[in-house]
Amino acid sequence: MAKKNTILVRLVSTADTGYFLVKKRNPKKQPEKLSFRKYDPVVRKHVEFKEQKIK
């Protein structure tokens, strides 16, 4: 059986609210870390979300 190409990564809010999103990423096609500007409902603003590994 083949190994999966995608890994799950955790996108953590830079507003230090503890809110996070989970996305899939293919490390062979996209070696750099993900970074998105998304809505954080805890602070009710758009903030930057940066990638961390899921523990």
Stockholm file with secondary structure:
# STOCKHOLM 1.0

chainA/1-55         MAKKNTILVRLVSTADTGYFLVKKRNPKKQPEKLSFRKYDPVVRKHVEFKEQKIK
#=GR chainA/1-55 SS CCCCSCEEEEEEETTSSCCEEEEEECTTTCCSCCEEEEEETTTTEEEEEEEEECC
#=GC SS_cons        CCCCSCEEEEEEETTSSCCEEEEEECTTTCCSCCEEEEEETTTTEEEEEEEEECC
//
